[in-house]
């Protein structure tokens, strides 16, 4: 148990409230285990009709996972990192398969691990404060927590675009792409939650009654370019297409990609392409656990965390330095299934 996430019941509602504001509610193993335990307790409790997930004070919903701990563990034997991923992915899977309706309030920064606990919800509420991203390629990681499943099911090549560039989407863009199901003003959220607590059976109509017209989703203006330029079978092909296009927007994306870990980009692209054909979310999580277990112990993750989070010089030295240096053999090794006694399983 931990006080960095609050789990309690209020009337006929189970409440999960992230409570680690100094870290923008980044998840650690204990927080994931506490949420798992609460969900398991409510699952068979007929008095609980729905679950609400939100955050306490602070400027974001959830900034991701405890990257420092994962990096420190990855630099050693990786045991703590694997324990974290195993528990976090069990939480992601429990939410995905939960029979009772879940409402996630994605108010503010929603990245990495925050995506993993909001995307499985039946109702996903974005606001004018929402900043959604999967920025892992910038630190040598990949969009996990089910990213291979969710991103691969976005329209066109939007999944490839988000996974490779780490693009930040606002609330209107999240609604347009189906990442969010509703767009509400942040000032209305307390009233929305109060109404849901009073009448859990009317969640859809309550959310609709508070919804407001969203601003123009900017990313939609680039939809045609994204579908064309991010359709390449390889990272090299995508970079070449962006270069050949020559427009200001395309060259800006190319510059962004050149700063990312080549290994992480190749892993992410492979994940998205495989995710489109993954038989089940359980299979997705099993694969992502195998990939995460290996990636956190490879040089690019330690270097990315050093450059972006620790030293903040934003000058990582990737190994290899170019996509051409990341061979298919390396990707096959990273994606190889783990032995049965090490593989991920649901809680």
C-alpha positions as CSV (number, residue, x, y, z in Angstrom):
1,X,0.0,0.0,0.0
2,X,1.0,3.6,-0.6
3,X,-0.5,7.0,0.0
4,X,0.8,8.2,-3.4
5,X,-2.4,6.8,-4.9
6,X,-5.7,7.0,-3.0
7,X,-8.2,4.2,-3.5
8,X,-11.6,4.4,-1.8
9,X,-15.3,4.1,-2.4
10,X,-17.8,6.9,-2.5
11,X,-21.4,5.8,-2.7
12,X,-21.6,3.3,-5.6
13,X,-18.3,4.4,-7.2
14,X,-14.8,3.1,-6.7
15,X,-12.3,6.0,-6.7
16,X,-8.7,5.9,-7.9
17,X,-6.9,9.2,-7.3
18,X,-3.3,9.6,-8.2
19,X,-1.5,11.5,-5.3
20,X,2.1,12.2,-6.2
21,X,2.0,15.8,-7.5
22,X,5.7,16.6,-7.1
23,X,6.4,13.9,-9.7
24,X,3.3,14.8,-11.8
25,X,1.8,11.5,-10.4
26,X,4.4,9.3,-12.1
27,X,3.7,5.7,-11.4
28,X,5.9,3.3,-9.3
29,X,5.4,-0.3,-8.5
30,X,3.6,0.2,-5.2
31,X,1.1,2.6,-6.9
32,X,0.3,0.1,-9.6
33,X,0.0,-2.7,-7.0
34,X,-2.4,-0.6,-4.9
35,X,-4.6,0.1,-7.9
36,X,-4.6,-3.6,-8.9
37,X,-5.7,-4.6,-5.4
38,X,-8.5,-2.0,-5.4
39,X,-9.8,-3.1,-8.8
40,X,-9.8,-6.8,-7.7
41,X,-11.8,-5.9,-4.6
42,X,-14.4,-3.9,-6.5
43,X,-14.7,-6.4,-9.3
44,X,-17.0,-8.8,-7.4
45,X,-18.7,-6.1,-5.2
46,X,-22.2,-5.6,-6.5
47,X,-22.5,-2.3,-4.6
48,X,-19.8,-0.8,-6.8
49,X,-21.2,0.2,-10.2
50,X,-18.3,2.1,-11.8
51,X,-14.8,3.4,-11.3
52,X,-13.4,6.9,-11.6
53,X,-9.7,7.6,-12.2
54,X,-8.4,11.1,-11.7
55,X,-5.6,13.0,-9.9
56,X,-5.2,15.1,-6.9
57,X,-3.5,18.5,-6.9
58,X,-0.9,19.3,-9.5
59,X,-0.6,20.3,-13.2
60,X,-1.1,16.9,-14.8
61,X,-2.9,13.6,-14.7
62,X,0.1,11.3,-15.0
63,X,3.5,12.0,-16.5
64,X,4.4,8.3,-16.9
65,X,6.5,5.8,-14.9
66,X,9.3,6.2,-12.4
67,X,12.0,6.6,-15.1
68,X,14.9,7.2,-12.7
69,X,14.2,3.9,-10.8
70,X,13.8,2.0,-14.1
71,X,17.1,3.4,-15.4
72,X,19.0,2.7,-12.3
73,X,17.7,-0.9,-12.3
74,X,18.3,-1.3,-16.0
75,X,21.9,-0.3,-15.5
76,X,22.3,-3.2,-13.1
77,X,20.4,-6.5,-13.0
78,X,17.1,-5.1,-14.2
79,X,15.1,-6.9,-11.5
80,X,13.3,-3.9,-10.1
81,X,12.5,-2.6,-13.6
82,X,11.0,-6.0,-14.7
83,X,9.0,-6.1,-11.4
84,X,7.6,-2.6,-12.3
85,X,6.7,-3.5,-15.9
86,X,5.2,-6.8,-14.8
87,X,2.9,-5.0,-12.2
88,X,2.1,-2.0,-14.4
89,X,1.2,-4.2,-17.4
90,X,-1.0,-6.4,-15.1
91,X,-2.8,-3.1,-14.1
92,X,-3.2,-2.1,-17.8
93,X,-4.7,-5.5,-18.6
94,X,-7.0,-5.5,-15.5
95,X,-8.3,-2.1,-16.6
96,X,-8.7,-3.3,-20.2
97,X,-10.7,-6.3,-19.2
98,X,-12.8,-4.7,-16.4
99,X,-16.5,-5.3,-16.8
100,X,-17.7,-2.2,-14.9
101,X,-17.5,1.1,-16.7
102,X,-14.4,3.2,-16.0
103,X,-14.2,7.0,-16.4
104,X,-10.7,8.5,-16.8
105,X,-10.2,12.2,-16.5
106,X,-7.1,13.1,-18.7
107,X,-6.9,16.6,-17.4
108,X,-3.4,17.9,-17.9
109,X,-0.2,16.0,-18.8
110,X,-1.1,12.4,-19.8
111,X,2.0,10.6,-21.0
112,X,3.5,7.1,-20.9
113,X,2.1,5.3,-17.8
114,X,-0.8,7.8,-17.7
115,X,-1.8,6.7,-21.2
116,X,-1.8,3.1,-19.9
117,X,-4.3,3.8,-17.2
118,X,-6.6,6.0,-19.2
119,X,-6.8,4.4,-22.6
120,X,-8.5,1.2,-21.3
121,X,-11.3,3.2,-19.8
122,X,-14.7,3.2,-21.5
123,X,-15.0,6.9,-21.0
124,X,-11.9,9.1,-21.5
125,X,-12.4,12.8,-20.8
126,X,-10.1,15.4,-22.3
127,X,-10.1,19.1,-21.4
128,X,-8.4,22.3,-22.6
129,X,-5.5,21.3,-20.3
130,X,-4.9,17.8,-21.8
131,X,-1.4,17.2,-23.2
132,X,-1.2,13.6,-24.5
133,X,2.0,12.0,-25.7
134,X,4.1,8.9,-25.9
135,X,7.5,10.5,-26.0
136,X,9.6,7.4,-25.3
137,X,11.7,7.4,-28.4
138,X,13.4,10.5,-27.1
139,X,14.9,8.5,-24.1
140,X,15.6,5.2,-25.9
141,X,12.4,3.5,-24.9
142,X,9.2,2.8,-26.8
143,X,5.5,3.5,-26.4
144,X,4.5,0.6,-24.1
145,X,1.6,0.2,-21.6
146,X,-0.4,-1.1,-24.6
147,X,0.9,1.5,-27.0
148,X,1.4,-1.1,-29.7
149,X,-2.4,-1.9,-29.4
150,X,-3.8,1.6,-29.1
151,X,-1.6,3.5,-31.5
152,X,-1.9,0.9,-34.2
153,X,-5.7,1.3,-34.1
154,X,-5.7,5.1,-34.7
155,X,-6.8,6.4,-38.1
156,X,-4.4,6.0,-41.0
157,X,-0.7,6.3,-40.0
158,X,-1.4,8.5,-37.0
159,X,0.0,5.7,-34.7
160,X,3.3,5.7,-36.5
161,X,3.5,9.5,-36.4
162,X,2.8,9.7,-32.6
163,X,5.0,6.7,-31.7
164,X,8.1,8.0,-33.7
165,X,7.9,11.7,-33.1
166,X,6.4,11.7,-29.6
167,X,4.0,14.4,-30.8
168,X,2.0,16.2,-28.1
169,X,-1.7,16.3,-28.7
170,X,-4.2,18.7,-27.0
171,X,-7.6,17.7,-25.9
172,X,-9.3,18.6,-29.2
173,X,-6.9,16.5,-31.1
174,X,-7.4,13.6,-28.7
175,X,-11.1,13.8,-29.3
176,X,-10.7,14.0,-33.1
177,X,-8.6,10.8,-33.1
178,X,-10.7,8.8,-30.7
179,X,-8.1,8.9,-28.0
180,X,-10.7,10.7,-25.9
181,X,-14.4,10.1,-25.9
182,X,-15.5,13.4,-24.5
183,X,-14.2,17.0,-24.4
184,X,-15.2,18.9,-21.3
185,X,-14.1,22.2,-19.7
186,X,-11.7,21.6,-16.8
187,X,-13.8,23.9,-14.6
188,X,-16.8,21.5,-15.0
189,X,-15.0,18.4,-13.8
190,X,-15.9,18.7,-10.1
191,X,-19.6,19.0,-11.1
192,X,-19.3,16.1,-13.5
193,X,-17.9,13.8,-10.8
194,X,-20.5,14.9,-8.3
195,X,-23.3,14.0,-10.8
196,X,-21.7,10.6,-11.6
197,X,-21.4,9.9,-7.8
198,X,-25.1,10.6,-7.5
199,X,-26.2,8.6,-10.5
200,X,-23.7,6.1,-11.8
201,X,-26.1,4.6,-14.2
202,X,-26.2,7.8,-16.3
203,X,-22.5,8.3,-17.0
204,X,-23.0,8.7,-20.8
205,X,-25.7,11.3,-20.6
206,X,-23.9,13.2,-17.8
207,X,-20.8,13.5,-19.8
208,X,-22.7,14.6,-22.9
209,X,-24.6,17.2,-20.9
210,X,-21.3,18.8,-19.8
211,X,-19.6,18.5,-23.2
212,X,-18.6,21.7,-25.1
213,X,-17.6,22.3,-28.7
214,X,-13.9,21.6,-29.0
215,X,-11.4,23.9,-30.8
216,X,-10.2,23.0,-34.3
217,X,-7.9,19.9,-34.0
218,X,-4.6,21.0,-35.5
219,X,-3.3,17.6,-36.3
220,X,-6.2,16.9,-38.7
221,X,-4.8,19.4,-41.1
222,X,-1.7,17.2,-41.5
223,X,-3.7,13.9,-41.8
224,X,-3.0,13.5,-45.5
225,X,0.7,14.2,-45.2
226,X,1.0,11.8,-42.2
227,X,-0.8,9.0,-44.0
228,X,1.5,9.4,-47.0
229,X,4.9,10.2,-45.3
230,X,4.7,7.7,-42.4
231,X,3.6,4.8,-44.5
232,X,7.1,3.5,-45.2
233,X,8.0,0.0,-44.2
234,X,11.2,1.2,-42.4
235,X,12.4,4.2,-40.4
236,X,14.9,4.9,-43.3
237,X,12.0,5.0,-45.8
238,X,10.0,7.4,-43.6
239,X,13.0,9.7,-43.2
240,X,13.6,9.6,-47.0
241,X,9.9,10.5,-47.6
242,X,10.1,13.4,-45.3
243,X,13.2,14.7,-46.9
244,X,11.8,14.3,-50.4
245,X,8.6,16.1,-49.5
246,X,10.6,19.2,-48.6
247,X,7.7,21.1,-47.0
248,X,8.3,23.0,-43.8
249,X,6.2,20.6,-41.8
250,X,7.8,17.5,-43.2
251,X,11.3,18.8,-42.6
252,X,10.4,19.7,-39.1
253,X,9.3,16.1,-38.5
254,X,12.5,14.8,-40.0
255,X,14.6,17.1,-37.7
256,X,12.6,15.8,-34.8
257,X,13.2,12.1,-35.7
258,X,16.9,12.7,-36.2
259,X,17.1,13.5,-32.5
260,X,15.4,10.3,-31.4
261,X,17.1,7.0,-30.6
262,X,17.4,5.0,-33.9
263,X,17.0,1.8,-32.0
264,X,13.9,3.1,-30.2
265,X,12.3,4.2,-33.4
266,X,12.9,0.9,-35.1
267,X,11.4,-0.9,-32.0
268,X,8.4,1.4,-32.0
269,X,7.7,1.1,-35.7
270,X,7.9,-2.7,-35.4
271,X,5.6,-2.6,-32.4
272,X,3.0,-0.6,-34.2
273,X,3.0,-2.8,-37.3
274,X,2.8,-6.0,-35.2
275,X,0.1,-4.4,-33.0
276,X,-2.3,-4.1,-35.9
277,X,-2.5,-7.9,-36.1
278,X,-2.1,-8.8,-32.4
279,X,-4.8,-11.4,-31.5
280,X,-5.6,-10.0,-28.0
281,X,-4.5,-7.3,-25.5
282,X,-3.0,-10.0,-23.4
283,X,-0.8,-11.1,-26.3
284,X,0.2,-7.4,-26.7
285,X,1.2,-7.0,-23.1
286,X,3.2,-10.3,-23.1
287,X,5.2,-9.0,-26.1
288,X,5.7,-5.5,-24.7
289,X,7.0,-7.1,-21.4
290,X,9.6,-9.1,-23.4
291,X,10.6,-6.0,-25.3
292,X,10.8,-3.7,-22.2
293,X,12.8,-6.3,-20.3
294,X,15.5,-6.1,-22.9
295,X,15.4,-2.4,-24.0
296,X,15.9,-1.1,-20.4
297,X,19.2,-2.9,-20.2
298,X,20.5,-1.6,-23.6
299,X,22.8,1.4,-23.8
300,X,20.3,3.8,-25.5
301,X,17.9,3.8,-22.5
302,X,20.6,4.7,-20.0
303,X,21.9,7.4,-22.4
304,X,18.5,8.9,-23.1
305,X,17.7,9.2,-19.4
306,X,21.1,10.8,-18.8
307,X,20.7,13.3,-21.6
308,X,17.0,14.2,-21.1
309,X,16.2,13.7,-17.4
310,X,19.5,13.7,-15.4
311,X,22.0,16.0,-17.0
312,X,19.4,17.7,-19.2
313,X,21.9,18.5,-21.9
314,X,19.6,17.0,-24.6
315,X,22.6,15.7,-26.4
316,X,22.4,11.9,-26.3
317,X,25.0,9.7,-28.0
318,X,22.9,6.9,-29.5
319,X,24.4,3.5,-30.2
320,X,24.1,2.9,-33.1
321,X,23.9,6.5,-34.2
322,X,21.9,6.0,-37.3
323,X,18.9,3.8,-38.2
324,X,21.0,2.0,-40.8
325,X,23.1,0.7,-37.9
326,X,20.2,-1.0,-36.2
327,X,20.0,-4.4,-37.9
328,X,17.0,-6.6,-38.3
329,X,18.8,-9.2,-36.2
330,X,18.9,-6.8,-33.2
331,X,15.2,-6.1,-33.5
332,X,14.4,-9.8,-33.7
333,X,16.5,-10.4,-30.5
334,X,14.6,-7.6,-28.7
335,X,11.2,-9.0,-29.8
336,X,12.0,-12.7,-29.1
337,X,9.5,-14.3,-26.7
338,X,10.8,-14.8,-23.1
339,X,11.0,-18.3,-21.7
340,X,7.8,-19.4,-20.0
341,X,9.2,-19.0,-16.5
342,X,10.0,-15.4,-17.2
343,X,7.1,-14.3,-19.4
344,X,4.4,-11.9,-18.4
345,X,1.0,-13.2,-17.3
346,X,-2.1,-11.4,-16.2
347,X,-2.7,-10.8,-12.5
